Amino acid sequence: MIGVLTAGGTSPWYLGLDKPSWTPPSWLFAPVWTTLYVLMGVAAWRIWRLDDARRSAALGLFMAQLALNFSWSPLFFTGQRPGYALVDIVGLWSLVLLTIVAFTRMDRLAARLLWPYLAWVTFASLLNGAIVAMN
């Protein structure tokens, strides 16, 4: 699945875009996302197994951010709409932060497992924004 989501990074359209000098190489995205999805899965599992009235709301936030996560690649690569993807990723960043806040109230380790994800989404947001500005 990761390969499908990151395959657009080698498309002629993407390769032809102006990108900032700090753009990571395409091969880096698959291992980063694989690691992040493992951390996200463990975090969600830790919340899912709790007997806590707040669990449903926290997992609802997790699923909402996951939906925006999955919609970014089709917007950016398939639709070739970096501006729309930027709107998506800003919403994603907000939902990841809200998910971390909700998880913190129930399981601090679960919340900590999402910090690398928020860091990567922050970086990806800046990269997406730079691509929009440069093109």
C-alpha positions as CSV (number, residue, x, y, z in Angstrom):
1,M,0.0,0.0,0.0
2,I,2.8,2.4,0.8
3,G,4.3,1.9,-2.6
4,V,1.0,2.8,-4.2
5,L,0.7,6.0,-2.1
6,T,4.3,7.1,-2.8
7,A,4.6,5.9,-6.5
8,G,3.6,9.4,-7.7
9,G,6.9,10.7,-6.4
10,T,8.6,9.2,-9.5
11,S,5.9,10.4,-12.0
12,P,7.0,12.7,-14.9
13,W,4.6,15.3,-13.6
14,Y,6.1,15.4,-10.1
15,L,9.7,15.2,-11.4
16,G,8.9,18.2,-13.6
17,L,7.8,20.4,-10.7
18,D,10.0,23.0,-9.2
19,K,10.9,21.9,-5.7
20,P,13.0,23.3,-2.9
21,S,16.5,22.1,-2.4
22,W,15.5,20.4,0.8
23,T,13.1,18.0,-0.9
24,P,14.0,14.5,0.3
25,P,14.8,11.8,-2.3
26,S,11.7,9.8,-3.5
27,W,13.1,6.5,-2.0
28,L,12.9,8.0,1.5
29,F,9.1,8.2,1.6
30,A,8.3,4.5,1.7
31,P,10.5,3.7,4.7
32,V,9.4,6.8,6.6
33,W,5.7,6.1,6.0
34,T,6.1,2.4,6.9
35,T,7.6,3.4,10.2
36,L,5.0,6.1,10.9
37,Y,2.1,3.7,10.1
38,V,3.5,1.1,12.5
39,L,3.7,3.8,15.2
40,M,0.2,5.0,14.4
41,G,-1.2,1.5,14.5
42,V,0.4,0.8,17.9
43,A,-0.9,4.1,19.3
44,A,-4.4,3.4,18.1
45,W,-4.3,-0.1,19.4
46,R,-3.2,1.1,22.8
47,I,-6.3,3.4,22.9
48,W,-8.7,0.8,21.4
49,R,-7.9,-1.7,24.2
50,L,-8.8,0.8,27.0
51,D,-12.0,0.7,28.8
52,D,-12.5,4.5,28.8
53,A,-15.6,6.5,27.9
54,R,-13.4,8.9,25.8
55,R,-12.1,6.1,23.6
56,S,-14.7,6.5,20.9
57,A,-14.1,10.2,20.5
58,A,-10.3,9.7,20.4
59,L,-10.5,7.0,17.8
60,G,-13.0,9.1,15.8
61,L,-10.3,11.8,15.6
62,F,-7.8,9.1,14.7
63,M,-10.0,7.8,11.8
64,A,-10.7,11.4,10.6
65,Q,-7.0,12.2,10.4
66,L,-6.4,8.9,8.6
67,A,-9.1,9.8,6.0
68,L,-7.3,13.1,5.3
69,N,-4.0,11.2,5.3
70,F,-5.3,8.8,2.6
71,S,-6.8,11.6,0.5
72,W,-3.6,13.6,0.2
73,S,-1.8,11.4,-2.4
74,P,-4.7,11.2,-4.8
75,L,-5.1,15.0,-4.6
76,F,-1.5,15.7,-5.1
77,F,-0.3,13.0,-7.4
78,T,-3.3,11.6,-9.2
79,G,-5.3,14.9,-9.4
80,Q,-2.1,17.0,-9.8
81,R,-3.6,19.5,-7.5
82,P,-0.9,20.6,-5.0
83,G,-3.1,23.5,-3.8
84,Y,-6.0,21.2,-2.9
85,A,-3.5,18.9,-1.3
86,L,-2.1,21.8,0.8
87,V,-5.6,22.4,2.2
88,D,-5.9,18.7,3.0
89,I,-2.6,18.5,4.8
90,V,-3.3,21.6,6.9
91,G,-6.5,19.9,8.0
92,L,-4.6,16.7,8.6
93,W,-2.0,18.5,10.7
94,S,-4.8,19.9,12.9
95,L,-6.5,16.6,13.3
96,V,-3.2,14.8,14.2
97,L,-2.6,17.4,16.9
98,L,-6.2,17.0,18.2
99,T,-5.7,13.2,18.2
100,I,-2.5,13.6,20.2
101,V,-4.3,15.8,22.8
102,A,-7.1,13.2,23.1
103,F,-4.7,10.3,23.3
104,T,-2.6,12.1,26.0
105,R,-5.6,12.2,28.3
106,M,-5.8,8.4,28.2
107,D,-2.4,7.0,27.4
108,R,0.7,9.2,27.3
109,L,2.8,6.5,25.4
110,A,0.1,6.3,22.7
111,A,0.3,10.1,22.3
112,R,4.1,10.1,22.2
113,L,4.0,7.5,19.4
114,L,2.2,10.1,17.2
115,W,4.8,12.9,17.7
116,P,7.0,11.6,14.8
117,Y,4.0,11.5,12.6
118,L,3.1,15.2,13.5
119,A,6.7,16.1,12.8
120,W,6.7,14.5,9.4
121,V,3.3,16.0,8.5
122,T,4.7,19.4,9.5
123,F,7.7,18.9,7.2
124,A,5.4,17.6,4.4
125,S,3.1,20.6,4.9
126,L,6.0,23.0,4.4
127,L,7.2,21.0,1.4
128,N,3.7,21.0,-0.1
129,G,3.5,24.8,0.5
130,A,6.8,25.4,-1.1
131,I,5.9,23.4,-4.2
132,V,2.6,25.4,-4.5
133,A,4.6,28.7,-4.2
134,M,7.2,27.6,-6.7
135,N,4.8,26.4,-9.3
